Amino acid sequence: MTVTTLSGRELNQDLGRAKRATKDGPVIITDRGRPAHVLLSFDEYKRLTGKMRTLGDMLAAPGAEDVDLPLPQRTERARPVDLS
């Protein structure tokens, strides 16, 4: 995987070059010499985000019942509710 670095100005002048470079790896776009953004191919984006799961997915996964999940204790008491 090749990482390409382009300035914001270079990106504006040759967007096609940046898009082609994503075939070889991420493109880091700098702003005033500092990394500011990353351009990825859509396939790479899907690969990275496809493995992300929600908390609900993780809790429903097999073996999740064996995971110790410390939850903070509530210290406040519920107030009585007047339903009249």
PDB file of N, CA, C and O in Angstrom:
ATOM      1  N   MET A   1       0.854  -1.171   0.000  1.00  0.00           N
ATOM      2  CA  MET A   1       0.000   0.000   0.000  1.00  0.00           C
ATOM      3  C   MET A   1       0.899   1.233   0.000  1.00  0.00           C
ATOM      4  O   MET A   1       1.837   1.341   0.790  1.00  0.00           O
ATOM      5  N   THR A   2       0.594   2.141  -0.889  1.00  0.00           N
ATOM      6  CA  THR A   2       1.338   3.387  -1.003  1.00  0.00           C
ATOM      7  C   THR A   2       0.495   4.523  -0.450  1.00  0.00           C
ATOM      8  O   THR A   2      -0.672   4.662  -0.815  1.00  0.00           O
ATOM      9  N   VAL A   3       1.065   5.329   0.417  1.00  0.00           N
ATOM     10  CA  VAL A   3       0.379   6.508   0.936  1.00  0.00           C
ATOM     11  C   VAL A   3       0.869   7.713   0.149  1.00  0.00           C
ATOM     12  O   VAL A   3       2.070   7.971   0.072  1.00  0.00           O
ATOM     13  N   THR A   4      -0.066   8.444  -0.433  1.00  0.00           N
ATOM     14  CA  THR A   4       0.256   9.638  -1.214  1.00  0.00           C
ATOM     15  C   THR A   4      -0.125  10.862  -0.395  1.00  0.00           C
ATOM     16  O   THR A   4      -1.174  10.880   0.249  1.00  0.00           O
ATOM     17  N   THR A   5       0.709  11.869  -0.416  1.00  0.00           N
ATOM     18  CA  THR A   5       0.412  13.120   0.282  1.00  0.00           C
ATOM     19  C   THR A   5       0.327  14.246  -0.737  1.00  0.00           C
ATOM     20  O   THR A   5       1.234  14.440  -1.547  1.00  0.00           O
ATOM     21  N   LEU A   6      -0.771  14.981  -0.686  1.00  0.00           N
ATOM     22  CA  LEU A   6      -0.985  16.125  -1.578  1.00  0.00           C
ATOM     23  C   LEU A   6      -1.397  17.330  -0.748  1.00  0.00           C
ATOM     24  O   LEU A   6      -2.086  17.197   0.263  1.00  0.00           O
ATOM     25  N   SER A   7      -0.974  18.488  -1.182  1.00  0.00           N
ATOM     26  CA  SER A   7      -1.454  19.712  -0.533  1.00  0.00           C
ATOM     27  C   SER A   7      -2.867  19.992  -1.042  1.00  0.00           C
ATOM     28  O   SER A   7      -3.275  19.467  -2.079  1.00  0.00           O
ATOM     29  N   GLY A   8      -3.597  20.805  -0.322  1.00  0.00           N
ATOM     30  CA  GLY A   8      -4.928  21.193  -0.766  1.00  0.00           C
ATOM     31  C   GLY A   8      -4.891  21.851  -2.134  1.00  0.00           C
ATOM     32  O   GLY A   8      -5.799  21.663  -2.943  1.00  0.00           O
ATOM     33  N   ARG A   9      -3.848  22.617  -2.392  1.00  0.00           N
ATOM     34  CA  ARG A   9      -3.696  23.277  -3.690  1.00  0.00           C
ATOM     35  C   ARG A   9      -3.493  22.242  -4.794  1.00  0.00           C
ATOM     36  O   ARG A   9      -4.105  22.335  -5.857  1.00  0.00           O
ATOM     37  N   GLU A  10      -2.623  21.247  -4.537  1.00  0.00           N
ATOM     38  CA  GLU A  10      -2.392  20.192  -5.533  1.00  0.00           C
ATOM     39  C   GLU A  10      -3.679  19.425  -5.811  1.00  0.00           C
ATOM     40  O   GLU A  10      -3.951  19.056  -6.953  1.00  0.00           O
ATOM     41  N   LEU A  11      -4.465  19.186  -4.775  1.00  0.00           N
ATOM     42  CA  LEU A  11      -5.740  18.490  -4.952  1.00  0.00           C
ATOM     43  C   LEU A  11      -6.657  19.295  -5.862  1.00  0.00           C
ATOM     44  O   LEU A  11      -7.266  18.745  -6.779  1.00  0.00           O
ATOM     45  N   ASN A  12      -6.754  20.589  -5.612  1.00  0.00           N
ATOM     46  CA  ASN A  12      -7.612  21.445  -6.438  1.00  0.00           C
ATOM     47  C   ASN A  12      -7.142  21.511  -7.882  1.00  0.00           C
ATOM     48  O   ASN A  12      -7.963  21.600  -8.795  1.00  0.00           O
ATOM     49  N   GLN A  13      -5.837  21.468  -8.099  1.00  0.00           N
ATOM     50  CA  GLN A  13      -5.296  21.575  -9.451  1.00  0.00           C
ATOM     51  C   GLN A  13      -5.393  20.271 -10.230  1.00  0.00           C
ATOM     52  O   GLN A  13      -5.474  20.293 -11.458  1.00  0.00           O
ATOM     53  N   ASP A  14      -5.386  19.126  -9.529  1.00  0.00           N
ATOM     54  CA  ASP A  14      -5.394  17.841 -10.235  1.00  0.00           C
ATOM     55  C   ASP A  14      -6.151  16.787  -9.432  1.00  0.00           C
ATOM     56  O   ASP A  14      -5.556  15.867  -8.870  1.00  0.00           O
ATOM     57  N   LEU A  15      -7.458  16.936  -9.389  1.00  0.00           N
ATOM     58  CA  LEU A  15      -8.299  15.994  -8.651  1.00  0.00           C
ATOM     59  C   LEU A  15      -8.180  14.584  -9.219  1.00  0.00           C
ATOM     60  O   LEU A  15      -8.212  13.607  -8.471  1.00  0.00           O
ATOM     61  N   GLY A  16      -8.044  14.477 -10.526  1.00  0.00           N
ATOM     62  CA  GLY A  16      -7.908  13.162 -11.162  1.00  0.00           C
ATOM     63  C   GLY A  16      -6.713  12.392 -10.637  1.00  0.00           C
ATOM     64  O   GLY A  16      -6.790  11.182 -10.426  1.00  0.00           O
ATOM     65  N   ARG A  17      -5.601  13.096 -10.425  1.00  0.00           N
ATOM     66  CA  ARG A  17      -4.401  12.443  -9.878  1.00  0.00           C
ATOM     67  C   ARG A  17      -4.696  11.860  -8.495  1.00  0.00           C
ATOM     68  O   ARG A  17      -4.291  10.738  -8.192  1.00  0.00           O
ATOM     69  N   ALA A  18      -5.396  12.620  -7.664  1.00  0.00           N
ATOM     70  CA  ALA A  18      -5.728  12.151  -6.317  1.00  0.00           C
ATOM     71  C   ALA A  18      -6.638  10.932  -6.383  1.00  0.00           C
ATOM     72  O   ALA A  18      -6.446   9.969  -5.641  1.00  0.00           O
ATOM     73  N   LYS A  19      -7.625  10.973  -7.266  1.00  0.00           N
ATOM     74  CA  LYS A  19      -8.536   9.834  -7.401  1.00  0.00           C
ATOM     75  C   LYS A  19      -7.794   8.596  -7.878  1.00  0.00           C
ATOM     76  O   LYS A  19      -8.048   7.498  -7.383  1.00  0.00           O
ATOM     77  N   ARG A  20      -6.890   8.751  -8.824  1.00  0.00           N
ATOM     78  CA  ARG A  20      -6.106   7.606  -9.310  1.00  0.00           C
ATOM     79  C   ARG A  20      -5.207   7.051  -8.206  1.00  0.00           C
ATOM     80  O   ARG A  20      -5.021   5.839  -8.100  1.00  0.00           O
ATOM     81  N   ALA A  21      -4.658   7.935  -7.393  1.00  0.00           N
ATOM     82  CA  ALA A  21      -3.748   7.508  -6.324  1.00  0.00           C
ATOM     83  C   ALA A  21      -4.456   6.653  -5.281  1.00  0.00           C
ATOM     84  O   ALA A  21      -3.806   5.857  -4.603  1.00  0.00           O
ATOM     85  N   THR A  22      -5.781   6.798  -5.132  1.00  0.00           N
ATOM     86  CA  THR A  22      -6.497   5.988  -4.140  1.00  0.00           C
ATOM     87  C   THR A  22      -6.509   4.513  -4.513  1.00  0.00           C
ATOM     88  O   THR A  22      -6.805   3.669  -3.667  1.00  0.00           O
ATOM     89  N   LYS A  23      -6.195   4.186  -5.765  1.00  0.00           N
ATOM     90  CA  LYS A  23      -6.120   2.771  -6.160  1.00  0.00           C
ATOM     91  C   LYS A  23      -4.944   2.078  -5.487  1.00  0.00           C
ATOM     92  O   LYS A  23      -4.950   0.859  -5.311  1.00  0.00           O
ATOM     93  N   ASP A  24      -3.925   2.866  -5.107  1.00  0.00           N
ATOM     94  CA  ASP A  24      -2.729   2.310  -4.472  1.00  0.00           C
ATOM     95  C   ASP A  24      -2.728   2.466  -2.961  1.00  0.00           C
ATOM     96  O   ASP A  24      -1.895   1.863  -2.285  1.00  0.00           O
ATOM     97  N   GLY A  25      -3.636   3.256  -2.419  1.00  0.00           N
ATOM     98  CA  GLY A  25      -3.682   3.476  -0.977  1.00  0.00           C
ATOM     99  C   GLY A  25      -4.293   4.821  -0.650  1.00  0.00           C
ATOM    100  O   GLY A  25      -4.746   5.534  -1.546  1.00  0.00           O
ATOM    101  N   PRO A  26      -4.310   5.173   0.621  1.00  0.00           N
ATOM    102  CA  PRO A  26      -4.928   6.437   1.025  1.00  0.00           C
ATOM    103  C   PRO A  26      -4.149   7.649   0.524  1.00  0.00           C
ATOM    104  O   PRO A  26      -2.937   7.590   0.320  1.00  0.00           O
ATOM    105  N   VAL A  27      -4.868   8.737   0.335  1.00  0.00           N
ATOM    106  CA  VAL A  27      -4.267  10.009  -0.065  1.00  0.00           C
ATOM    107  C   VAL A  27      -4.473  10.984   1.094  1.00  0.00           C
ATOM    108  O   VAL A  27      -5.605  11.304   1.457  1.00  0.00           O
ATOM    109  N   ILE A  28      -3.380  11.442   1.659  1.00  0.00           N
ATOM    110  CA  ILE A  28      -3.446  12.412   2.747  1.00  0.00           C
ATOM    111  C   ILE A  28      -3.411  13.801   2.131  1.00  0.00           C
ATOM    112  O   ILE A  28      -2.531  14.116   1.331  1.00  0.00           O
ATOM    113  N   ILE A  29      -4.372  14.624   2.509  1.00  0.00           N
ATOM    114  CA  ILE A  29      -4.466  15.983   1.987  1.00  0.00           C
ATOM    115  C   ILE A  29      -4.073  16.932   3.109  1.00  0.00           C
ATOM    116  O   ILE A  29      -4.646  16.904   4.198  1.00  0.00           O
ATOM    117  N   THR A  30      -3.094  17.764   2.825  1.00  0.00           N
ATOM    118  CA  THR A  30      -2.595  18.671   3.856  1.00  0.00           C
ATOM    119  C   THR A  30      -3.182  20.061   3.696  1.00  0.00           C
ATOM    120  O   THR A  30      -3.560  20.477   2.601  1.00  0.00           O
ATOM    121  N   ASP A  31      -3.248  20.759   4.799  1.00  0.00           N
ATOM    122  CA  ASP A  31      -3.672  22.155   4.826  1.00  0.00           C
ATOM    123  C   ASP A  31      -2.594  22.916   5.586  1.00  0.00           C
ATOM    124  O   ASP A  31      -2.400  22.709   6.784  1.00  0.00           O
ATOM    125  N   ARG A  32      -1.900  23.796   4.879  1.00  0.00           N
ATOM    126  CA  ARG A  32      -0.769  24.540   5.447  1.00  0.00           C
ATOM    127  C   ARG A  32       0.292  23.594   6.011  1.00  0.00           C
ATOM    128  O   ARG A  32       0.876  23.849   7.064  1.00  0.00           O
ATOM    129  N   GLY A  33       0.526  22.500   5.289  1.00  0.00           N
ATOM    130  CA  GLY A  33       1.582  21.568   5.652  1.00  0.00           C
ATOM    131  C   GLY A  33       1.219  20.533   6.700  1.00  0.00           C
ATOM    132  O   GLY A  33       2.043  19.684   7.040  1.00  0.00           O
ATOM    133  N   ARG A  34       0.008  20.587   7.215  1.00  0.00           N
ATOM    134  CA  ARG A  34      -0.409  19.631   8.240  1.00  0.00           C
ATOM    135  C   ARG A  34      -1.491  18.712   7.688  1.00  0.00           C
ATOM    136  O   ARG A  34      -2.383  19.177   6.979  1.00  0.00           O
ATOM    137  N   PRO A  35      -1.434  17.411   7.998  1.00  0.00           N
ATOM    138  CA  PRO A  35      -2.474  16.491   7.526  1.00  0.00           C
ATOM    139  C   PRO A  35      -3.852  16.964   7.992  1.00  0.00           C
ATOM    140  O   PRO A  35      -4.054  17.247   9.173  1.00  0.00           O
ATOM    141  N   ALA A  36      -4.791  17.046   7.054  1.00  0.00           N
ATOM    142  CA  ALA A  36      -6.125  17.547   7.384  1.00  0.00           C
ATOM    143  C   ALA A  36      -7.235  16.583   6.976  1.00  0.00           C
ATOM    144  O   ALA A  36      -8.268  16.518   7.642  1.00  0.00           O
ATOM    145  N   HIS A  37      -7.039  15.833   5.893  1.00  0.00           N
ATOM    146  CA  HIS A  37      -8.085  14.947   5.378  1.00  0.00           C
ATOM    147  C   HIS A  37      -7.437  13.710   4.775  1.00  0.00           C
ATOM    148  O   HIS A  37      -6.248  13.701   4.455  1.00  0.00           O
ATOM    149  N   VAL A  38      -8.250  12.663   4.627  1.00  0.00           N
ATOM    150  CA  VAL A  38      -7.784  11.447   3.957  1.00  0.00           C
ATOM    151  C   VAL A  38      -8.802  11.077   2.897  1.00  0.00           C
ATOM    152  O   VAL A  38     -10.002  11.028   3.169  1.00  0.00           O
ATOM    153  N   LEU A  39      -8.326  10.818   1.694  1.00  0.00           N
ATOM    154  CA  LEU A  39      -9.169  10.391   0.585  1.00  0.00           C
ATOM    155  C   LEU A  39      -8.930   8.904   0.367  1.00  0.00           C
ATOM    156  O   LEU A  39      -7.790   8.465   0.217  1.00  0.00           O
ATOM    157  N   LEU A  40     -10.024   8.125   0.351  1.00  0.00           N
ATOM    158  CA  LEU A  40      -9.944   6.674   0.159  1.00  0.00           C
ATOM    159  C   LEU A  40     -10.792   6.270  -1.029  1.00  0.00           C
ATOM    160  O   LEU A  40     -11.732   6.973  -1.400  1.00  0.00           O
ATOM    161  N   SER A  41     -10.457   5.131  -1.625  1.00  0.00           N
ATOM    162  CA  SER A  41     -11.360   4.561  -2.622  1.00  0.00           C
ATOM    163  C   SER A  41     -12.609   4.085  -1.879  1.00  0.00           C
ATOM    164  O   SER A  41     -12.562   3.825  -0.676  1.00  0.00           O
ATOM    165  N   PHE A  42     -13.711   3.974  -2.593  1.00  0.00           N
ATOM    166  CA  PHE A  42     -14.940   3.532  -1.947  1.00  0.00           C
ATOM    167  C   PHE A  42     -14.807   2.101  -1.441  1.00  0.00           C
ATOM    168  O   PHE A  42     -15.340   1.770  -0.383  1.00  0.00           O
ATOM    169  N   ASP A  43     -14.106   1.253  -2.178  1.00  0.00           N
ATOM    170  CA  ASP A  43     -13.899  -0.127  -1.723  1.00  0.00           C
ATOM    171  C   ASP A  43     -13.140  -0.165  -0.400  1.00  0.00           C
ATOM    172  O   ASP A  43     -13.479  -0.948   0.487  1.00  0.00           O
ATOM    173  N   GLU A  44     -12.117   0.676  -0.263  1.00  0.00           N
ATOM    174  CA  GLU A  44     -11.355   0.726   0.988  1.00  0.00           C
ATOM    175  C   GLU A  44     -12.225   1.260   2.120  1.00  0.00           C
ATOM    176  O   GLU A  44     -12.147   0.771   3.247  1.00  0.00           O
ATOM    177  N   TYR A  45     -13.045   2.249   1.829  1.00  0.00           N
ATOM    178  CA  TYR A  45     -13.971   2.786   2.827  1.00  0.00           C
ATOM    179  C   TYR A  45     -14.929   1.696   3.306  1.00  0.00           C
ATOM    180  O   TYR A  45     -15.147   1.539   4.507  1.00  0.00           O
ATOM    181  N   LYS A  46     -15.501   0.945   2.362  1.00  0.00           N
ATOM    182  CA  LYS A  46     -16.419  -0.136   2.738  1.00  0.00           C
ATOM    183  C   LYS A  46     -15.705  -1.184   3.577  1.00  0.00           C
ATOM    184  O   LYS A  46     -16.266  -1.700   4.544  1.00  0.00           O
ATOM    185  N   ARG A  47     -14.456  -1.501   3.208  1.00  0.00           N
ATOM    186  CA  ARG A  47     -13.699  -2.501   3.957  1.00  0.00           C
ATOM    187  C   ARG A  47     -13.487  -2.034   5.401  1.00  0.00           C
ATOM    188  O   ARG A  47     -13.619  -2.819   6.340  1.00  0.00           O
ATOM    189  N   LEU A  48     -13.164  -0.771   5.564  1.00  0.00           N
ATOM    190  CA  LEU A  48     -12.909  -0.248   6.905  1.00  0.00           C
ATOM    191  C   LEU A  48     -14.175  -0.134   7.742  1.00  0.00           C
ATOM    192  O   LEU A  48     -14.164  -0.458   8.930  1.00  0.00           O
ATOM    193  N   THR A  49     -15.257   0.319   7.138  1.00  0.00           N
ATOM    194  CA  THR A  49     -16.483   0.530   7.902  1.00  0.00           C
ATOM    195  C   THR A  49     -17.345  -0.714   7.991  1.00  0.00           C
ATOM    196  O   THR A  49     -18.203  -0.803   8.868  1.00  0.00           O
ATOM    197  N   GLY A  50     -17.140  -1.668   7.112  1.00  0.00           N
ATOM    198  CA  GLY A  50     -17.951  -2.883   7.128  1.00  0.00           C
ATOM    199  C   GLY A  50     -17.732  -3.734   8.354  1.00  0.00           C
ATOM    200  O   GLY A  50     -18.602  -4.524   8.721  1.00  0.00           O
ATOM    201  N   LYS A  51     -16.592  -3.591   8.995  1.00  0.00           N
ATOM    202  CA  LYS A  51     -16.300  -4.380  10.184  1.00  0.00           C
ATOM    203  C   LYS A  51     -16.794  -3.705  11.452  1.00  0.00           C
ATOM    204  O   LYS A  51     -16.789  -4.312  12.523  1.00  0.00           O
ATOM    205  N   MET A  52     -17.219  -2.461  11.339  1.00  0.00           N
ATOM    206  CA  MET A  52     -17.714  -1.755  12.516  1.00  0.00           C
ATOM    207  C   MET A  52     -19.093  -2.294  12.863  1.00  0.00           C
ATOM    208  O   MET A  52     -19.930  -2.512  11.987  1.00  0.00           O
ATOM    209  N   ARG A  53     -19.314  -2.505  14.148  1.00  0.00           N
ATOM    210  CA  ARG A  53     -20.602  -3.019  14.583  1.00  0.00           C
ATOM    211  C   ARG A  53     -21.181  -2.085  15.630  1.00  0.00           C
ATOM    212  O   ARG A  53     -20.457  -1.334  16.285  1.00  0.00           O
ATOM    213  N   THR A  54     -22.476  -2.142  15.775  1.00  0.00           N
ATOM    214  CA  THR A  54     -23.130  -1.335  16.796  1.00  0.00           C
ATOM    215  C   THR A  54     -23.010  -2.041  18.140  1.00  0.00           C
ATOM    216  O   THR A  54     -22.686  -3.227  18.196  1.00  0.00           O
ATOM    217  N   LEU A  55     -23.268  -1.325  19.203  1.00  0.00           N
ATOM    218  CA  LEU A  55     -23.246  -1.922  20.533  1.00  0.00           C
ATOM    219  C   LEU A  55     -24.279  -3.041  20.617  1.00  0.00           C
ATOM    220  O   LEU A  55     -24.024  -4.076  21.233  1.00  0.00           O
ATOM    221  N   GLY A  56     -25.437  -2.840  20.004  1.00  0.00           N
ATOM    222  CA  GLY A  56     -26.467  -3.881  19.992  1.00  0.00           C
ATOM    223  C   GLY A  56     -25.987  -5.148  19.307  1.00  0.00           C
ATOM    224  O   GLY A  56     -26.254  -6.252  19.781  1.00  0.00           O
ATOM    225  N   ASP A  57     -25.269  -4.994  18.179  1.00  0.00           N
ATOM    226  CA  ASP A  57     -24.710  -6.156  17.484  1.00  0.00           C
ATOM    227  C   ASP A  57     -23.735  -6.905  18.381  1.00  0.00           C
ATOM    228  O   ASP A  57     -23.762  -8.133  18.455  1.00  0.00           O
ATOM    229  N   MET A  58     -22.873  -6.153  19.063  1.00  0.00           N
ATOM    230  CA  MET A  58     -21.873  -6.793  19.915  1.00  0.00           C
ATOM    231  C   MET A  58     -22.514  -7.501  21.102  1.00  0.00           C
ATOM    232  O   MET A  58     -22.064  -8.579  21.492  1.00  0.00           O
ATOM    233  N   LEU A  59     -23.566  -6.909  21.686  1.00  0.00           N
ATOM    234  CA  LEU A  59     -24.227  -7.542  22.825  1.00  0.00           C
ATOM    235  C   LEU A  59     -25.012  -8.778  22.409  1.00  0.00           C
ATOM    236  O   LEU A  59     -25.205  -9.688  23.216  1.00  0.00           O
ATOM    237  N   ALA A  60     -25.470  -8.823  21.153  1.00  0.00           N
ATOM    238  CA  ALA A  60     -26.227  -9.970  20.661  1.00  0.00           C
ATOM    239  C   ALA A  60     -25.325 -11.083  20.138  1.00  0.00           C
ATOM    240  O   ALA A  60     -25.808 -12.173  19.832  1.00  0.00           O
ATOM    241  N   ALA A  61     -24.034 -10.827  20.031  1.00  0.00           N
ATOM    242  CA  ALA A  61     -23.095 -11.813  19.477  1.00  0.00           C
ATOM    243  C   ALA A  61     -22.952 -13.004  20.415  1.00  0.00           C
ATOM    244  O   ALA A  61     -23.052 -12.852  21.633  1.00  0.00           O
ATOM    245  N   PRO A  62     -22.716 -14.195  19.852  1.00  0.00           N
ATOM    246  CA  PRO A  62     -22.485 -15.371  20.699  1.00  0.00           C
ATOM    247  C   PRO A  62     -21.301 -15.133  21.632  1.00  0.00           C
ATOM    248  O   PRO A  62     -20.267 -14.614  21.212  1.00  0.00           O
ATOM    249  N   GLY A  63     -21.455 -15.512  22.882  1.00  0.00           N
ATOM    250  CA  GLY A  63     -20.396 -15.343  23.864  1.00  0.00           C
ATOM    251  C   GLY A  63     -20.447 -14.008  24.586  1.00  0.00           C
ATOM    252  O   GLY A  63     -19.678 -13.784  25.520  1.00  0.00           O
ATOM    253  N   ALA A  64     -21.341 -13.118  24.170  1.00  0.00           N
ATOM    254  CA  ALA A  64     -21.408 -11.795  24.798  1.00  0.00           C
ATOM    255  C   ALA A  64     -21.859 -11.889  26.246  1.00  0.00           C
ATOM    256  O   ALA A  64     -21.552 -11.011  27.052  1.00  0.00           O
ATOM    257  N   GLU A  65     -22.588 -12.950  26.583  1.00  0.00           N
ATOM    258  CA  GLU A  65     -23.064 -13.085  27.963  1.00  0.00           C
ATOM    259  C   GLU A  65     -21.910 -13.317  28.937  1.00  0.00           C
ATOM    260  O   GLU A  65     -22.074 -13.131  30.143  1.00  0.00           O
ATOM    261  N   ASP A  66     -20.752 -13.718  28.431  1.00  0.00           N
ATOM    262  CA  ASP A  66     -19.585 -13.958  29.283  1.00  0.00           C
ATOM    263  C   ASP A  66     -18.723 -12.711  29.479  1.00  0.00           C
ATOM    264  O   ASP A  66     -17.753 -12.745  30.237  1.00  0.00           O
ATOM    265  N   VAL A  67     -19.063 -11.625  28.812  1.00  0.00           N
ATOM    266  CA  VAL A  67     -18.265 -10.398  28.905  1.00  0.00           C
ATOM    267  C   VAL A  67     -18.698  -9.609  30.132  1.00  0.00           C
ATOM    268  O   VAL A  67     -19.888  -9.364  30.334  1.00  0.00           O
ATOM    269  N   ASP A  68     -17.727  -9.212  30.949  1.00  0.00           N
ATOM    270  CA  ASP A  68     -18.015  -8.395  32.120  1.00  0.00           C
ATOM    271  C   ASP A  68     -18.115  -6.944  31.673  1.00  0.00           C
ATOM    272  O   ASP A  68     -17.135  -6.365  31.204  1.00  0.00           O
ATOM    273  N   LEU A  69     -19.285  -6.364  31.817  1.00  0.00           N
ATOM    274  CA  LEU A  69     -19.526  -4.984  31.397  1.00  0.00           C
ATOM    275  C   LEU A  69     -19.855  -4.151  32.631  1.00  0.00           C
ATOM    276  O   LEU A  69     -21.013  -4.090  33.043  1.00  0.00           O
ATOM    277  N   PRO A  70     -18.847  -3.508  33.225  1.00  0.00           N
ATOM    278  CA  PRO A  70     -19.116  -2.717  34.434  1.00  0.00           C
ATOM    279  C   PRO A  70     -19.940  -1.477  34.092  1.00  0.00           C
ATOM    280  O   PRO A  70     -19.568  -0.686  33.226  1.00  0.00           O
ATOM    281  N   LEU A  71     -21.041  -1.328  34.774  1.00  0.00           N
ATOM    282  CA  LEU A  71     -21.911  -0.171  34.568  1.00  0.00           C
ATOM    283  C   LEU A  71     -21.886   0.696  35.821  1.00  0.00           C
ATOM    284  O   LEU A  71     -21.837   0.162  36.929  1.00  0.00           O
ATOM    285  N   PRO A  72     -21.917   2.005  35.675  1.00  0.00           N
ATOM    286  CA  PRO A  72     -21.892   2.873  36.856  1.00  0.00           C
ATOM    287  C   PRO A  72     -23.163   2.708  37.678  1.00  0.00           C
ATOM    288  O   PRO A  72     -24.247   2.506  37.132  1.00  0.00           O
ATOM    289  N   GLN A  73     -23.017   2.796  38.995  1.00  0.00           N
ATOM    290  CA  GLN A  73     -24.169   2.701  39.889  1.00  0.00           C
ATOM    291  C   GLN A  73     -24.901   4.037  39.906  1.00  0.00           C
ATOM    292  O   GLN A  73     -24.279   5.100  39.912  1.00  0.00           O
ATOM    293  N   ARG A  74     -26.202   3.970  39.913  1.00  0.00           N
ATOM    294  CA  ARG A  74     -26.991   5.198  40.033  1.00  0.00           C
ATOM    295  C   ARG A  74     -27.043   5.591  41.499  1.00  0.00           C
ATOM    296  O   ARG A  74     -27.296   4.750  42.362  1.00  0.00           O
ATOM    297  N   THR A  75     -26.810   6.835  41.778  1.00  0.00           N
ATOM    298  CA  THR A  75     -26.825   7.296  43.166  1.00  0.00           C
ATOM    299  C   THR A  75     -28.098   8.068  43.496  1.00  0.00           C
ATOM    300  O   THR A  75     -28.463   8.178  44.667  1.00  0.00           O
ATOM    301  N   GLU A  76     -28.767   8.592  42.505  1.00  0.00           N
ATOM    302  CA  GLU A  76     -29.981   9.355  42.795  1.00  0.00           C
ATOM    303  C   GLU A  76     -31.176   8.404  42.916  1.00  0.00           C
ATOM    304  O   GLU A  76     -31.203   7.334  42.309  1.00  0.00           O
ATOM    305  N   ARG A  77     -32.129   8.810  43.691  1.00  0.00           N
ATOM    306  CA  ARG A  77     -33.351   8.025  43.896  1.00  0.00           C
ATOM    307  C   ARG A  77     -34.450   8.558  42.984  1.00  0.00           C
ATOM    308  O   ARG A  77     -34.499   9.747  42.668  1.00  0.00           O
ATOM    309  N   ALA A  78     -35.319   7.659  42.576  1.00  0.00           N
ATOM    310  CA  ALA A  78     -36.459   8.076  41.759  1.00  0.00           C
ATOM    311  C   ALA A  78     -37.426   8.874  42.625  1.00  0.00           C
ATOM    312  O   ALA A  78     -37.668   8.537  43.784  1.00  0.00           O
ATOM    313  N   ARG A  79     -37.969   9.927  42.049  1.00  0.00           N
ATOM    314  CA  ARG A  79     -38.943  10.734  42.779  1.00  0.00           C
ATOM    315  C   ARG A  79     -40.329  10.138  42.597  1.00  0.00           C
ATOM    316  O   ARG A  79     -40.636   9.607  41.530  1.00  0.00           O
ATOM    317  N   PRO A  80     -41.170  10.218  43.622  1.00  0.00           N
ATOM    318  CA  PRO A  80     -42.541   9.728  43.470  1.00  0.00           C
ATOM    319  C   PRO A  80     -43.278  10.558  42.412  1.00  0.00           C
ATOM    320  O   PRO A  80     -43.056  11.761  42.278  1.00  0.00           O
ATOM    321  N   VAL A  81     -44.140   9.897  41.680  1.00  0.00           N
ATOM    322  CA  VAL A  81     -44.894  10.558  40.616  1.00  0.00           C
ATOM    323  C   VAL A  81     -46.351  10.655  41.031  1.00  0.00           C
ATOM    324  O   VAL A  81     -46.941   9.672  41.479  1.00  0.00           O
ATOM    325  N   ASP A  82     -46.925  11.822  40.886  1.00  0.00           N
ATOM    326  CA  ASP A  82     -48.344  12.024  41.184  1.00  0.00           C
ATOM    327  C   ASP A  82     -49.122  11.857  39.886  1.00  0.00           C
ATOM    328  O   ASP A  82     -49.038  12.707  39.000  1.00  0.00           O
ATOM    329  N   LEU A  83     -49.870  10.780  39.767  1.00  0.00           N
ATOM    330  CA  LEU A  83     -50.629  10.491  38.551  1.00  0.00           C
ATOM    331  C   LEU A  83     -52.101  10.889  38.668  1.00  0.00           C
ATOM    332  O   LEU A  83     -52.922  10.501  37.837  1.00  0.00           O
ATOM    333  N   SER A  84     -52.428  11.659  39.695  1.00  0.00           N
ATOM    334  CA  SER A  84     -53.838  12.031  39.864  1.00  0.00           C
ATOM    335  C   SER A  84     -54.237  13.191  38.993  1.00  0.00           C
ATOM    336  O   SER A  84     -55.391  13.619  39.025  1.00  0.00           O
TER     337      SER A  84
END
